Amino acid sequence: MAFNGTGTFVRIYSWLTDQAAGILVRADRMDTDTNDIAAGLSNCMTRDGQSPPTSDIPMGAKKLTGLANGTAAQDATTVLQVFTSPTFSDPVFTGNVSAAGATSFLVPTATAGDNTTKAASTAFVNGVAMTAALPTQSLGFLSSTGTVASFTKSLTFGLNLSRATVAGHATTADIWGALGNQIDWTGTLTTTIFPNAPQAGAERVLICADACSFTAGANMLIDGVASGSTVTCAANDQVIVRAVSTTQFKLSRIKYNGMSQVSSVPIGAEMVWPTETVPTGWLEENGASLLRTGTYAALFAVIGTVYGTADGSHFNLPDARGRFVRGWDHGAGVDPDRATRTADATAGATMTAGDHVGTLQADGFKAHVHSARTGTFGVGGGPGNASGGDGDSGSTGGNETRPINTNRMMIIKY
């Protein structure tokens, strides 16, 4: 055996030992020794690549130097290929690809219409995607020439569906620093403003834990609520707060009807209702007197005392019972008696007579004439004679002049 298993070549015979032993050079001993040497050489790799290795070769912590860049799939790669200018063919990554210290990644530019999961180069985004999606325009934060698009401002945004808890305070309830977009709103103080929002367009949804109130103002806009008036929300109502700017906010209320949040209808909206049971969140227009604060504060902010008031703490609903509703003339010239319309006679009503919403007209009958003639006439051989006078046809008809109609209940949103 030419090699001993650890890479050491071992001869079979020693010529000096044979000489000392008086052993002559013989063909059989010479061939055996020479064949062993030939076998050992045949087990070596040749520099010209004639004999490939037949097993793994441990490098003993040594380097292979002077390698050429690999080209075939099973070629060895060099440090240059891996770390300086690597080229990969369909690599599959199983972890995060880090670009620490790198300034950019160069990726091929996909063709227009390519909808695969390949990485998009800036050339593709600017030259293909943005050209189709963004014509020449400026969106404030994004500018496009029709070929190249760029961001002109840094935006910070996010959507966090977790819920936080914030206690309501008059001016210091920081809803923007909360950990979620949905906020359990606790506390009883009336809120008049919020701290500055991080940017215009920011939004939070307040879910009222108990009754809570908000006062409208120049920087606290509330749907259907006049500036200076306060709206009170019930438990489980939702209040959507949107930042018009960093310092001005718009609030929309979504009422809870005992089972779910209902769509937001403007406070004071009227509707014709087909049953005799008033739906939740609405009132029959029956002229009832209600408190200005608490549950009906938002409705009072809309209609005020136009339809009457019992005292300084109450206001009246409109009274539509038994009456037809007529569209406000408002300069159209359709209502010939618009100037003589009367204000509601209910005590404390502040509406103005004439062509204004809420005014009344008594029943009427358009002026017209019916003519009739009655008399007696003589007949015989002589000249005739006649006498007569005016008369009427007598009373006919019912208690009023009206078209065919059907009853409905008029209701108003509070």
C-alpha positions as CSV (number, residue, x, y, z in Angstrom):
1,M,0.0,0.0,0.0
2,A,1.7,3.2,-1.2
3,F,-0.1,5.6,1.3
4,N,-0.8,4.8,4.9
5,G,-4.2,6.5,5.2
6,T,-2.8,9.8,6.5
7,G,-1.2,10.9,3.3
8,T,2.3,9.4,4.1
9,F,3.9,7.3,1.3
10,V,5.4,4.1,2.6
11,R,7.9,2.0,0.6
12,I,7.7,-1.8,0.6
13,Y,11.4,-2.5,0.4
14,S,14.6,-0.6,1.3
15,W,17.5,-1.2,-1.0
16,L,20.1,-0.3,1.7
17,T,18.4,-2.8,4.1
18,D,18.6,-5.5,1.3
19,Q,22.2,-4.8,0.7
20,A,23.1,-5.2,4.3
21,A,21.2,-8.4,4.4
22,G,22.9,-9.7,1.3
23,I,19.8,-9.7,-0.8
24,L,20.5,-9.0,-4.5
25,V,18.4,-6.8,-6.7
26,R,15.8,-9.2,-8.3
27,A,13.1,-8.6,-10.8
28,D,10.3,-9.9,-8.5
29,R,11.3,-7.5,-5.7
30,M,12.0,-4.6,-8.1
31,D,8.6,-5.0,-9.8
32,T,6.7,-5.2,-6.5
33,D,8.3,-2.0,-5.2
34,T,8.0,-0.1,-8.5
35,N,4.3,-1.2,-8.9
36,D,3.6,0.1,-5.4
37,I,5.1,3.5,-6.3
38,A,3.1,3.5,-9.5
39,A,-0.1,2.8,-7.5
40,G,0.7,5.7,-5.2
41,L,1.2,8.1,-8.0
42,S,-2.0,7.0,-9.6
43,N,-3.8,7.9,-6.4
44,C,-2.6,11.5,-6.8
45,M,-4.4,14.3,-8.7
46,T,-2.6,15.6,-11.7
47,R,-2.1,19.3,-12.4
48,D,-3.7,19.0,-15.8
49,G,-6.9,17.5,-14.5
50,Q,-6.5,13.9,-15.7
51,S,-7.5,12.4,-12.4
52,P,-10.4,13.9,-10.4
53,P,-10.6,13.2,-6.7
54,T,-12.6,10.1,-5.6
55,S,-13.5,11.4,-2.1
56,D,-13.9,14.7,-0.2
57,I,-10.7,16.5,0.3
58,P,-10.2,18.1,3.8
59,M,-8.3,21.4,3.5
60,G,-6.9,21.4,7.0
61,A,-7.9,25.1,7.5
62,K,-5.9,26.0,4.4
63,K,-7.0,28.1,1.4
64,L,-7.4,27.4,-2.3
65,T,-5.7,30.4,-3.9
66,G,-5.6,31.8,-7.4
67,L,-9.1,30.5,-8.3
68,A,-10.8,31.8,-11.4
69,N,-14.4,33.0,-11.1
70,G,-16.9,30.1,-11.3
71,T,-19.2,30.0,-14.3
72,A,-21.0,26.6,-14.2
73,A,-23.5,25.6,-11.6
74,Q,-21.0,23.4,-9.7
75,D,-18.0,25.7,-10.0
76,A,-16.3,27.1,-6.9
77,T,-16.9,30.8,-6.3
78,T,-14.4,33.4,-5.4
79,V,-14.6,36.1,-2.8
80,L,-14.9,38.6,-5.6
81,Q,-18.0,36.9,-6.9
82,V,-19.7,36.6,-3.6
83,F,-18.9,39.9,-1.9
84,T,-17.9,42.4,-4.6
85,S,-20.0,41.7,-7.7
86,P,-22.1,38.6,-7.1
87,T,-24.5,37.3,-9.8
88,F,-27.3,34.9,-8.8
89,S,-29.6,32.8,-10.9
90,D,-33.0,32.3,-9.3
91,P,-31.8,32.3,-5.7
92,V,-34.2,31.3,-2.9
93,F,-33.9,33.2,0.3
94,T,-35.2,31.7,3.5
95,G,-34.4,34.5,5.9
96,N,-34.0,38.3,5.9
97,V,-31.8,39.9,3.3
98,S,-29.8,42.6,4.9
99,A,-28.3,45.5,3.2
100,A,-26.2,46.9,6.1
101,G,-23.6,49.2,4.7
102,A,-24.8,49.0,1.1
103,T,-26.0,52.1,-0.7
104,S,-28.2,50.3,-3.3
105,F,-29.2,47.0,-4.9
106,L,-29.1,46.8,-8.6
107,V,-32.0,44.8,-10.1
108,P,-33.0,44.2,-13.7
109,T,-35.8,46.4,-15.1
110,A,-39.0,44.4,-15.7
111,T,-41.0,45.0,-18.8
112,A,-44.3,46.9,-18.9
113,G,-47.2,44.7,-17.8
114,D,-45.0,42.3,-15.8
115,N,-47.2,41.3,-12.8
116,T,-44.8,38.8,-11.2
117,T,-43.2,38.9,-7.8
118,K,-39.9,40.2,-9.1
119,A,-38.2,43.1,-7.4
120,A,-39.1,46.4,-9.2
121,S,-36.2,48.7,-10.1
122,T,-36.5,52.4,-9.9
123,A,-36.4,52.5,-13.7
124,F,-39.5,50.2,-13.8
125,V,-41.4,52.3,-11.1
126,N,-40.6,55.7,-12.7
127,G,-40.6,54.8,-16.3
128,V,-43.5,52.2,-16.4
129,A,-45.6,52.1,-13.3
130,M,-45.7,55.8,-12.5
131,T,-46.3,56.8,-16.1
132,A,-49.5,54.8,-16.3
133,A,-50.7,55.5,-12.8
134,L,-49.7,59.2,-12.4
135,P,-50.0,61.7,-15.2
136,T,-48.3,65.1,-14.8
137,Q,-49.6,66.4,-11.5
138,S,-48.7,67.4,-8.0
139,L,-50.6,65.9,-5.0
140,G,-48.9,68.0,-2.4
141,F,-46.8,65.1,-1.0
142,L,-46.2,63.4,-4.4
143,S,-45.1,65.0,-7.6
144,S,-45.1,63.4,-11.0
145,T,-43.8,64.7,-14.4
146,G,-45.7,61.9,-16.2
147,T,-42.4,59.9,-16.4
148,V,-40.7,60.3,-13.0
149,A,-42.5,60.5,-9.7
150,S,-41.0,61.6,-6.4
151,F,-42.1,62.2,-2.8
152,T,-42.0,65.9,-1.9
153,K,-42.8,65.4,1.8
154,S,-42.2,62.7,4.4
155,L,-45.4,61.3,5.7
156,T,-45.9,59.3,8.9
157,F,-49.0,57.2,9.0
158,G,-50.2,53.9,10.3
159,L,-53.2,51.8,11.2
160,N,-53.4,50.3,14.6
161,L,-56.6,48.4,15.3
162,S,-55.8,47.8,19.0
163,R,-57.8,49.8,21.6
164,A,-56.5,52.1,24.1
165,T,-58.1,53.9,27.1
166,V,-58.1,57.7,27.4
167,A,-59.8,59.7,30.1
168,G,-61.8,62.6,28.7
169,H,-60.6,66.1,29.8
170,A,-61.6,69.5,28.7
171,T,-58.5,70.4,26.7
172,T,-55.7,67.9,27.5
173,A,-57.0,64.4,26.4
174,D,-54.2,63.2,24.2
175,I,-56.0,60.9,21.8
176,W,-53.1,61.1,19.3
177,G,-50.5,59.5,21.7
178,A,-52.8,56.5,22.4
179,L,-51.6,53.1,21.3
180,G,-54.6,52.4,19.1
181,N,-56.9,54.1,16.6
182,Q,-59.9,53.0,18.6
183,I,-60.1,54.5,22.1
184,D,-62.3,53.7,25.1
185,W,-63.4,57.2,26.1
186,T,-63.9,57.6,29.8
187,G,-64.5,60.5,32.2
188,T,-67.3,63.1,32.4
189,L,-65.7,66.5,31.7
190,T,-66.9,68.3,28.6
191,T,-64.2,68.3,25.9
192,T,-63.7,71.7,24.1
193,I,-60.5,70.9,22.1
194,F,-57.9,68.3,21.6
195,P,-54.1,68.6,21.7
196,N,-52.4,69.1,18.3
197,A,-52.7,66.2,15.9
198,P,-49.4,64.9,14.3
199,Q,-50.7,65.9,10.9
200,A,-53.9,66.8,8.9
201,G,-56.0,63.7,8.1
202,A,-55.2,61.8,11.3
203,E,-58.2,60.0,12.7
204,R,-59.4,58.4,16.0
205,V,-62.6,56.7,16.9
206,L,-63.8,57.4,20.5
207,I,-66.1,54.8,22.0
208,C,-68.0,56.4,24.9
209,A,-67.8,54.3,28.1
210,D,-70.5,56.5,29.6
211,A,-72.3,59.7,28.8
212,C,-69.8,62.2,27.5
213,S,-70.1,65.7,25.9
214,F,-68.3,67.9,23.4
215,T,-68.6,71.6,22.8
216,A,-68.5,72.9,19.2
217,G,-66.2,75.8,18.4
218,A,-64.0,77.4,15.7
219,N,-61.5,74.5,16.0
220,M,-64.0,71.9,17.2
221,L,-66.4,71.3,14.3
222,I,-69.3,69.0,15.2
223,D,-71.8,67.7,12.5
224,G,-75.2,69.4,13.1
225,V,-74.1,71.4,16.1
226,A,-73.7,75.2,16.2
227,S,-70.6,76.8,17.6
228,G,-70.8,77.2,21.3
229,S,-73.4,74.5,21.7
230,T,-72.7,71.2,23.5
231,V,-73.7,67.7,22.3
232,T,-74.0,64.8,24.8
233,C,-73.3,61.3,23.7
234,A,-74.6,58.2,25.4
235,A,-72.7,55.1,26.4
236,N,-71.5,53.0,23.4
237,D,-71.9,56.0,21.0
238,Q,-69.0,56.4,18.7
239,V,-67.4,59.8,17.9
240,I,-65.1,59.9,14.9
241,V,-62.4,62.7,15.3
242,R,-60.7,63.8,12.1
243,A,-57.9,66.3,12.0
244,V,-58.8,69.0,9.4
245,S,-55.4,70.5,10.3
246,T,-53.1,69.9,13.2
247,T,-55.2,72.3,15.3
248,Q,-58.7,72.0,14.0
249,F,-60.9,68.9,14.3
250,K,-64.2,67.6,12.8
251,L,-66.4,65.3,14.9
252,S,-69.1,62.9,13.6
253,R,-71.3,61.0,16.0
254,I,-72.6,57.5,15.4
255,K,-75.3,56.6,17.8
256,Y,-75.8,53.2,19.5
257,N,-79.3,51.9,19.3
258,G,-79.0,49.2,21.9
259,M,-77.8,46.5,19.4
260,S,-75.3,48.2,17.1
261,Q,-74.0,51.5,15.8
262,V,-76.4,53.1,13.4
263,S,-75.6,55.3,10.4
264,S,-75.0,58.9,11.1
265,V,-78.1,61.0,10.0
266,P,-77.8,64.8,10.5
267,I,-79.5,66.0,13.7
268,G,-82.8,67.7,12.9
269,A,-83.4,65.6,9.7
270,E,-87.1,65.0,9.1
271,M,-88.6,61.8,7.8
272,V,-92.1,60.5,6.9
273,W,-92.7,57.3,9.0
274,P,-95.2,54.6,8.0
275,T,-96.1,53.3,11.5
276,E,-97.4,54.7,14.7
277,T,-94.3,53.7,16.7
278,V,-91.4,56.2,16.7
279,P,-88.0,54.5,15.9
280,T,-85.1,54.9,18.3
281,G,-83.2,58.1,18.0
282,W,-86.2,60.0,16.5
283,L,-89.2,62.0,17.9
284,E,-92.7,62.6,16.6
285,E,-93.2,66.2,15.4
286,N,-96.0,66.8,17.9
287,G,-95.0,70.2,19.4
288,A,-93.7,68.6,22.6
289,S,-91.6,70.6,25.0
290,L,-88.1,69.2,25.7
291,L,-85.1,70.1,27.8
292,R,-82.3,72.0,26.0
293,T,-79.6,70.1,27.8
294,G,-78.8,66.4,28.0
295,T,-80.3,64.0,25.5
296,Y,-81.8,66.7,23.2
297,A,-79.0,69.3,23.3
298,A,-77.8,68.5,19.7
299,L,-81.4,69.0,18.4
300,F,-81.8,72.2,20.3
301,A,-78.5,73.4,18.7
302,V,-80.2,73.0,15.3
303,I,-83.8,74.3,15.7
304,G,-83.5,76.5,18.8
305,T,-86.7,78.1,19.9
306,V,-88.1,78.6,16.3
307,Y,-91.1,76.4,17.2
308,G,-91.7,77.8,20.7
309,T,-90.4,77.5,24.2
310,A,-92.1,77.1,27.6
311,D,-89.2,78.8,29.5
312,G,-85.4,79.3,29.5
313,S,-84.7,75.6,29.9
314,H,-87.0,74.1,27.3
315,F,-87.7,74.2,23.5
316,N,-90.6,72.9,21.4
317,L,-90.6,70.5,18.6
318,P,-92.3,71.4,15.3
319,D,-96.0,70.3,15.2
320,A,-96.8,68.6,11.9
321,R,-99.9,66.7,13.0
322,G,-102.7,66.9,10.5
323,R,-100.8,69.4,8.2
324,F,-99.5,69.1,4.7
325,V,-95.8,70.1,4.2
326,R,-95.2,72.6,1.4
327,G,-91.7,73.3,-0.1
328,W,-90.2,76.6,0.9
329,D,-90.8,79.1,-1.9
330,H,-87.5,80.8,-1.3
331,G,-87.8,83.3,-4.2
332,A,-89.3,80.9,-6.7
333,G,-92.6,82.9,-7.0
334,V,-94.7,79.7,-6.9
335,D,-96.5,80.5,-3.6
336,P,-98.6,83.7,-4.4
337,D,-99.3,84.3,-0.7
338,R,-95.8,83.8,0.6
339,A,-95.5,87.3,2.1
340,T,-98.6,86.8,4.3
341,R,-97.6,83.5,5.8
342,T,-97.9,83.6,9.6
343,A,-95.4,82.7,12.3
344,D,-96.2,79.8,14.7
345,A,-98.5,81.2,17.4
346,T,-97.0,78.8,20.0
347,A,-95.7,80.7,23.0
348,G,-92.0,81.7,22.7
349,A,-91.7,80.8,19.0
350,T,-89.0,82.9,17.4
351,M,-89.7,82.3,13.7
352,T,-90.3,85.2,11.4
353,A,-93.5,85.6,9.4
354,G,-93.4,85.7,5.7
355,D,-91.5,83.5,3.3
356,H,-89.5,81.5,6.0
357,V,-89.2,77.9,6.9
358,G,-91.7,76.8,9.5
359,T,-94.4,79.5,8.8
360,L,-98.0,78.6,8.4
361,Q,-100.9,79.2,5.9
362,A,-104.5,78.7,6.8
363,D,-106.7,76.6,4.5
364,G,-107.9,78.5,1.5
365,F,-110.0,78.4,-1.7
366,K,-108.8,80.2,-4.8
367,A,-111.1,83.1,-5.7
368,H,-113.7,82.4,-8.4
369,V,-117.4,83.2,-9.4
370,H,-120.5,81.1,-10.0
371,S,-123.5,82.9,-11.7
372,A,-127.1,81.8,-11.6
373,R,-130.5,83.4,-12.7
374,T,-134.0,82.5,-11.4
375,G,-137.5,84.0,-12.4
376,T,-141.2,83.5,-13.6
377,F,-142.5,84.0,-17.1
378,G,-146.1,84.6,-18.3
379,V,-147.6,83.0,-21.4
380,G,-151.0,83.5,-23.2
381,G,-152.6,85.5,-26.1
382,G,-151.1,88.8,-25.1
383,P,-147.6,90.1,-24.6
384,G,-145.6,88.0,-22.2
385,N,-144.3,89.3,-18.9
386,A,-141.4,88.0,-16.7
387,S,-140.0,88.7,-13.3
388,G,-136.9,87.2,-11.7
389,G,-133.7,87.7,-9.6
390,D,-130.3,86.2,-8.5
391,G,-130.0,83.1,-6.3
392,D,-127.5,80.4,-5.2
393,S,-127.1,76.7,-5.6
394,G,-127.1,76.0,-1.9
395,S,-124.3,74.5,0.3
396,T,-122.6,71.4,-0.8
397,G,-119.3,69.6,0.1
398,G,-117.5,68.5,3.2
399,N,-115.5,70.2,6.0
400,E,-112.4,71.1,4.0
401,T,-111.0,71.2,0.5
402,R,-108.3,68.5,0.1
403,P,-106.7,66.1,-2.3
404,I,-106.8,62.3,-1.9
405,N,-104.3,61.6,0.9
406,T,-102.9,59.0,3.3
407,N,-101.7,59.5,6.9
408,R,-98.1,59.3,7.8
409,M,-96.2,60.3,11.0
410,M,-93.6,63.1,10.6
411,I,-90.5,62.4,12.8
412,I,-87.3,64.3,13.5
413,K,-83.8,63.1,14.3
414,Y,-82.3,64.1,17.7
